[in-house]
Amino acid sequence: METNNTSIPAERLPRKHSGADMTIFSVMSMLAQECGAVNLSQGFPDYPIDARLMENLFEAARKGMNQYAPMAGLPALQLEICAHVTRQTGVACTPDQVTVTPGASYGIYTALATILQAGDEVIILEPAYDSYIPAIEVNGGTVVPVALQPGTFAPDWQLIADRISPKTKAIIVNTPHNPTGTVWSTADWEQLYQLIAGKQIYIISDEVYEQVIFDGVPHHSVWSHEGLREHCFAIYSFGKALHNTGWKVGYVLAPADLSKAFRRIHQYLAFSVNTPAQGAVAAFMAKQQVNDSSLILEQKRNYFIELLKDLPFTIPYISKGSYFQLADYSAVSDLPDTEFAKWLTREAGVATIPISAFYRKGSDQRLIRFCFAKKEETLTEAVNRMKARLL
């Protein structure tokens, strides 16, 4: 009897991107579960969503909104989004400029799939959300990382200018910024415009935390800048605005011709988005503006920072937006940040995210990221656990 001695290779398929097999968010959340730790690593709330949203979801399903939605989104939701965008930016938008997507990461990926050809370069500003690099690489692009300035995490405009080349196809911007909580000003957008004016470079603007912004600082969208508007894909997430990350509903705002190109890809990926969830969000937006997230999360940020004062961490920059606060642990340990984050999970029972994970080649600045989008009792328990181990 003949046998086939051909061995099966460990990797049967070639890797299509340089990202980890498992994201740092999954790694730390799994470790938190194993250790029974308080999970301040992954960016999701642990408090209830608005009861009206839950009622709307049930009502949408009861009314029969259970089949495919139109590819670009429910018209009622598109109209509510247009009204919201106009209120927020002062610039009108129309449904042909809005595509509802199954979350923001999908929107970023599909925008990149829409514009990239093999060999095109995409500038990312590090620290950067870890989905950017794989999405660029899978779509044939080349990643060009540019570091934000240490400490302030402000853009280094000269460094960005130096990295723009004839192959540059896009620049990804994230404001409010994950993981640092910094926020772009109108001057930042104008500076970017001056760098790319006259060039065929697209801006992919990750604005998922637009409704989570603090201290009276306004959110300035790429859509507000007349010179950049015609070259942008602006990405949003209802998961962040409405505290319901598991619904996976977002949208992409782009000029009509870019939206048309985006939809040519979108229709063959997801085609459409959860119909009752779209109906629930549309009904919610019709009765109240989506504007309570900043107040809720600013209170949580302030509460958490006050708690941290009793611990030997240094706050390099108070978050102006997002779910996150950075902390410097240099006074606690000399461990590299990933090892410290794992140590803190195992020994103190609190899970965080190391900032080096947001850099392509790592950048150990002794910084970890806490998620404060949690109930007050969760934040209190986390700090009490760290006090017991660190003091």
C-alpha positions as CSV (number, residue, x, y, z in Angstrom):
1,M,0.0,0.0,0.0
2,E,1.5,3.3,-1.0
3,T,1.6,6.2,1.4
4,N,1.9,9.9,0.7
5,N,5.0,11.1,2.6
6,T,4.6,14.7,1.4
7,S,4.6,16.8,4.6
8,I,2.2,19.6,5.0
9,P,4.0,22.9,5.5
10,A,3.4,24.8,8.8
11,E,2.1,27.8,6.8
12,R,0.0,26.4,3.9
13,L,-0.8,29.9,2.7
14,P,1.5,32.9,2.5
15,R,1.1,35.7,4.9
16,K,-0.7,38.7,3.4
17,H,0.2,41.2,6.0
18,S,2.8,41.8,8.7
19,G,0.3,42.1,11.6
20,A,0.2,39.7,14.5
21,D,-1.7,36.5,14.3
22,M,-3.7,37.7,17.2
23,T,-4.1,41.4,18.0
24,I,-2.8,42.8,21.3
25,F,-6.4,43.6,22.3
26,S,-7.3,39.9,22.0
27,V,-4.2,38.8,23.7
28,M,-4.7,41.1,26.7
29,S,-8.4,40.4,26.9
30,M,-7.8,36.7,26.9
31,L,-5.1,37.1,29.6
32,A,-7.5,39.2,31.7
33,Q,-10.1,36.4,31.5
34,E,-7.5,33.8,32.4
35,C,-6.4,35.8,35.4
36,G,-9.7,37.1,36.5
37,A,-8.4,40.6,36.0
38,V,-10.3,43.8,35.5
39,N,-10.2,44.5,31.8
40,L,-9.2,48.1,31.1
41,S,-7.5,47.0,27.9
42,Q,-10.1,46.6,25.2
43,G,-12.1,49.7,24.2
44,F,-15.6,48.8,25.0
45,P,-18.0,50.0,27.7
46,D,-19.3,47.7,30.5
47,Y,-22.4,49.9,31.3
48,P,-25.8,49.6,29.7
49,I,-26.8,51.3,26.5
50,D,-29.7,53.7,26.3
51,A,-32.9,51.8,26.9
52,R,-34.5,53.6,24.0
53,L,-32.0,52.0,21.6
54,M,-32.9,48.5,22.9
55,E,-36.6,49.3,22.5
56,N,-36.0,50.6,19.0
57,L,-34.1,47.4,18.0
58,F,-37.0,45.2,19.2
59,E,-39.5,47.4,17.5
60,A,-37.6,47.3,14.2
61,A,-37.5,43.6,14.3
62,R,-41.2,43.3,15.3
63,K,-42.1,45.5,12.3
64,G,-40.4,43.2,9.9
65,M,-37.1,45.0,9.3
66,N,-35.3,41.6,9.1
67,Q,-34.2,41.3,5.5
68,Y,-31.4,42.9,3.5
69,A,-31.2,46.7,3.8
70,P,-30.3,48.7,0.7
71,M,-26.7,48.4,-0.1
72,A,-25.7,52.0,0.8
73,G,-27.9,52.0,4.0
74,L,-31.4,52.5,5.1
75,P,-32.6,55.9,3.5
76,A,-34.0,57.0,6.9
77,L,-30.6,56.5,8.5
78,Q,-28.7,58.2,5.7
79,L,-31.0,61.2,6.1
80,E,-30.4,61.3,9.9
81,I,-26.6,61.0,9.3
82,C,-26.8,63.9,6.8
83,A,-28.6,66.1,9.3
84,H,-26.0,65.2,12.0
85,V,-23.1,65.9,9.7
86,T,-24.5,69.3,8.8
87,R,-25.0,70.2,12.5
88,Q,-21.5,69.1,13.4
89,T,-19.5,70.5,10.5
90,G,-21.7,73.3,9.1
91,V,-21.3,71.7,5.7
92,A,-24.3,70.0,4.0
93,C,-24.1,66.4,2.9
94,T,-26.5,64.3,0.8
95,P,-27.3,60.5,0.9
96,D,-25.1,59.8,-2.1
97,Q,-22.2,60.9,0.1
98,V,-23.0,58.5,2.9
99,T,-22.5,54.7,3.0
100,V,-23.5,52.7,6.1
101,T,-20.9,50.1,6.9
102,P,-20.6,47.1,9.4
103,G,-18.3,49.1,11.7
104,A,-15.5,51.6,11.2
105,S,-12.6,49.2,10.7
106,Y,-14.5,47.8,7.7
107,G,-14.9,51.3,6.4
108,I,-11.2,52.0,6.6
109,Y,-10.3,48.7,4.9
110,T,-12.8,49.3,2.1
111,A,-11.6,52.9,1.6
112,L,-8.1,51.5,1.2
113,A,-9.3,48.8,-1.2
114,T,-11.1,51.5,-3.2
115,I,-8.0,53.7,-3.8
116,L,-4.9,51.5,-3.6
117,Q,-2.9,49.9,-6.5
118,A,0.1,47.7,-5.9
119,G,3.0,49.7,-4.7
120,D,1.1,52.8,-3.6
121,E,2.3,54.2,-0.3
122,V,0.2,55.2,2.6
123,I,1.5,57.4,5.4
124,I,0.3,56.5,8.9
125,L,1.0,58.6,12.0
126,E,2.3,56.5,14.9
127,P,1.2,55.4,17.4
128,A,-1.6,54.2,15.1
129,Y,-4.5,51.8,15.6
130,D,-3.3,48.3,14.7
131,S,-5.8,47.6,11.9
132,Y,-4.3,50.2,9.6
133,I,-1.1,48.3,8.6
134,P,-2.7,45.0,7.7
135,A,-5.5,46.8,5.7
136,I,-2.9,48.6,3.7
137,E,-0.7,45.6,3.1
138,V,-3.6,43.2,2.1
139,N,-4.6,45.8,-0.5
140,G,-1.1,45.9,-2.0
141,G,0.0,49.1,-0.4
142,T,3.3,50.0,1.3
143,V,3.2,51.4,4.8
144,V,5.1,54.6,5.5
145,P,5.1,55.2,9.3
146,V,5.8,58.7,10.6
147,A,6.1,59.1,14.4
148,L,4.1,61.8,16.2
149,Q,6.2,63.9,18.5
150,P,7.1,62.2,21.8
151,G,5.3,63.6,24.8
152,T,2.8,65.8,23.0
153,F,1.9,63.4,20.2
154,A,1.6,66.4,17.9
155,P,2.3,65.9,14.1
156,D,5.9,66.6,13.0
157,W,5.0,68.4,9.8
158,Q,8.5,68.5,8.4
159,L,8.9,64.8,9.0
160,I,5.5,64.1,7.2
161,A,6.6,66.4,4.3
162,D,9.8,64.5,4.0
163,R,8.0,61.2,3.7
164,I,5.6,62.3,1.0
165,S,6.7,60.8,-2.4
166,P,5.4,60.4,-5.9
167,K,4.0,57.1,-4.7
168,T,2.0,58.5,-1.8
169,K,-1.6,57.6,-2.4
170,A,-3.1,58.3,1.1
171,I,-2.5,59.6,4.6
172,I,-4.5,58.2,7.5
173,V,-5.4,60.6,10.2
174,N,-7.1,59.7,13.5
175,T,-8.8,62.4,15.6
176,P,-9.7,62.2,18.5
177,H,-6.7,59.9,18.7
178,N,-6.5,56.3,19.8
179,P,-4.4,55.7,22.0
180,T,-3.2,59.2,23.1
181,G,-6.4,61.2,23.3
182,T,-5.0,64.1,21.3
183,V,-7.3,66.2,19.1
184,W,-6.6,67.9,15.8
185,S,-7.2,71.7,15.4
186,T,-8.3,73.6,12.3
187,A,-4.6,74.6,12.1
188,D,-3.6,71.0,11.8
189,W,-5.9,70.4,9.0
190,E,-4.7,73.5,7.2
191,Q,-1.1,72.4,7.6
192,L,-1.9,69.0,6.1
193,Y,-3.7,70.7,3.2
194,Q,-0.7,72.9,2.5
195,L,1.5,69.7,2.3
196,I,-0.7,67.9,-0.2
197,A,-2.3,70.8,-2.2
198,G,-2.0,70.0,-5.9
199,K,-1.2,66.4,-5.3
200,Q,-3.5,63.4,-5.9
201,I,-3.4,62.2,-2.3
202,Y,-6.4,61.0,-0.4
203,I,-7.1,61.5,3.3
204,I,-8.7,58.7,5.2
205,S,-9.9,60.3,8.4
206,D,-10.7,58.0,11.3
207,E,-13.1,60.1,13.4
208,V,-14.8,57.3,15.3
209,Y,-14.5,59.2,18.6
210,E,-16.0,62.5,17.2
211,Q,-18.7,62.3,19.9
212,V,-16.3,61.5,22.7
213,I,-14.4,64.8,23.2
214,F,-13.7,66.7,26.4
215,D,-13.1,70.1,28.1
216,G,-15.1,72.0,25.5
217,V,-12.6,71.2,22.8
218,P,-14.4,71.0,19.5
219,H,-14.1,68.2,17.0
220,H,-12.8,69.4,13.7
221,S,-13.6,67.0,10.8
222,V,-11.8,66.7,7.5
223,W,-15.3,67.3,6.0
224,S,-15.1,70.9,7.4
225,H,-12.0,71.7,5.3
226,E,-13.0,72.9,1.8
227,G,-9.7,72.0,0.3
228,L,-9.5,68.5,1.7
229,R,-13.2,67.5,1.4
230,E,-13.0,66.5,-2.2
231,H,-10.2,64.0,-1.4
232,C,-11.4,62.4,1.8
233,F,-13.1,59.3,3.2
234,A,-14.3,60.2,6.7
235,I,-15.0,57.2,8.9
236,Y,-17.4,57.1,11.8
237,S,-18.8,54.6,14.4
238,F,-22.1,54.5,16.1
239,G,-20.6,51.9,18.4
240,K,-18.5,54.7,20.0
241,A,-21.2,57.4,19.9
242,L,-23.9,55.2,21.3
243,H,-21.8,52.9,23.5
244,N,-22.9,49.8,21.6
245,T,-19.7,48.5,20.0
246,G,-21.2,45.1,19.5
247,W,-23.8,46.4,17.0
248,K,-21.0,47.1,14.5
249,V,-22.7,49.9,12.7
250,G,-20.7,52.8,11.2
251,Y,-20.6,54.9,8.1
252,V,-18.3,56.4,5.6
253,L,-18.6,60.0,4.4
254,A,-17.0,60.9,1.0
255,P,-17.7,63.0,-2.1
256,A,-20.3,61.4,-4.4
257,D,-17.8,60.1,-6.9
258,L,-15.6,58.6,-4.2
259,S,-18.7,57.1,-2.5
260,K,-19.7,55.5,-5.8
261,A,-16.2,54.0,-6.1
262,F,-16.4,52.8,-2.4
263,R,-19.7,51.1,-3.0
264,R,-18.3,49.2,-6.0
265,I,-16.1,47.4,-3.5
266,H,-18.6,47.4,-0.5
267,Q,-21.3,45.6,-2.5
268,Y,-19.1,42.6,-3.0
269,L,-17.9,42.5,0.6
270,A,-20.7,43.0,3.1
271,F,-23.4,44.2,0.6
272,S,-25.4,45.7,3.4
273,V,-25.6,46.2,7.2
274,N,-27.8,44.7,9.9
275,T,-31.3,46.1,9.1
276,P,-32.9,46.3,12.5
277,A,-29.9,47.9,14.0
278,Q,-29.9,50.6,11.3
279,G,-33.6,51.1,11.9
280,A,-33.0,51.4,15.7
281,V,-30.3,54.0,15.3
282,A,-32.3,56.0,12.7
283,A,-35.3,56.1,15.1
284,F,-33.0,57.1,18.0
285,M,-31.4,59.9,16.0
286,A,-34.8,61.2,14.8
287,K,-35.8,62.0,18.4
288,Q,-32.5,63.2,20.0
289,Q,-29.1,64.4,18.8
290,V,-26.2,62.0,19.4
291,N,-24.4,64.3,21.8
292,D,-24.4,62.8,25.3
293,S,-21.2,60.7,25.0
294,S,-18.8,63.6,25.7
295,L,-20.5,64.4,29.0
296,I,-20.7,60.8,30.2
297,L,-17.1,59.9,29.2
298,E,-15.6,63.2,30.5
299,Q,-17.0,62.4,33.9
300,K,-15.5,59.0,33.7
301,R,-12.1,60.3,32.6
302,N,-12.1,62.8,35.5
303,Y,-13.1,60.2,38.0
304,F,-10.3,57.8,36.7
305,I,-7.6,60.4,36.7
306,E,-8.5,61.4,40.3
307,L,-8.2,57.8,41.3
308,L,-4.8,57.4,39.6
309,K,-3.3,60.2,41.7
310,D,-2.8,57.7,44.5
311,L,-0.7,55.5,42.3
312,P,2.9,55.9,41.2
313,F,2.0,56.6,37.5
314,T,2.7,59.8,35.7
315,I,0.1,61.2,33.3
316,P,2.0,62.6,30.3
317,Y,-1.0,64.0,28.6
318,I,-4.6,64.3,29.8
319,S,-6.9,62.8,27.2
320,K,-9.0,65.3,25.3
321,G,-11.1,62.6,23.6
322,S,-11.6,58.9,23.1
323,Y,-12.0,56.1,25.7
324,F,-8.4,56.2,26.7
325,Q,-5.8,57.6,29.1
326,L,-2.1,57.0,28.8
327,A,0.1,56.5,31.9
328,D,3.8,56.4,32.4
329,Y,4.9,53.5,34.7
330,S,8.7,54.4,34.8
331,A,8.5,54.9,38.5
332,V,7.1,51.4,38.9
333,S,9.1,49.1,36.7
334,D,11.9,48.9,34.2
335,L,10.2,46.1,32.3
336,P,9.4,46.7,28.6
337,D,5.8,47.9,28.2
338,T,4.4,44.6,26.8
339,E,6.0,42.6,29.7
340,F,4.8,45.2,32.2
341,A,1.2,45.1,30.9
342,K,1.2,41.3,31.2
343,W,2.8,41.5,34.7
344,L,0.2,44.1,35.8
345,T,-2.5,41.7,34.6
346,R,-1.1,38.7,36.4
347,E,0.1,40.3,39.6
348,A,-2.2,43.2,40.1
349,G,-5.3,41.9,38.3
350,V,-5.7,44.8,35.9
351,A,-5.3,44.5,32.1
352,T,-4.0,47.4,30.0
353,I,-2.5,47.9,26.5
354,P,1.2,48.6,25.9
355,I,1.7,51.6,23.6
356,S,4.5,49.8,21.6
357,A,1.7,47.8,20.0
358,F,0.7,50.9,18.1
359,Y,4.0,51.2,16.4
360,R,5.1,49.0,13.4
361,K,8.5,48.4,14.9
362,G,7.7,49.0,18.5
363,S,8.6,52.0,20.5
364,D,9.0,51.3,24.2
365,Q,8.2,54.6,26.0
366,R,7.2,53.0,29.3
367,L,3.5,53.9,28.5
368,I,0.4,51.9,28.9
369,R,-3.2,52.7,27.8
370,F,-6.1,52.4,30.2
371,C,-9.7,52.3,29.0
372,F,-11.9,54.4,31.3
373,A,-15.2,53.7,29.4
374,K,-16.3,51.6,32.3
375,K,-18.7,51.8,35.3
376,E,-17.3,53.8,38.3
377,E,-17.2,50.6,40.4
378,T,-15.1,48.9,37.7
379,L,-12.6,51.8,37.7
380,T,-12.5,51.8,41.5
381,E,-11.9,48.1,41.7
382,A,-9.1,48.3,39.1
383,V,-7.3,51.1,41.1
384,N,-7.8,49.4,44.4
385,R,-6.2,46.2,43.0
386,M,-3.2,48.2,41.7
387,K,-2.9,50.0,45.1
388,A,-2.7,46.6,46.8
389,R,0.2,45.5,44.5
390,L,2.0,48.8,43.8
391,L,2.0,50.7,47.1
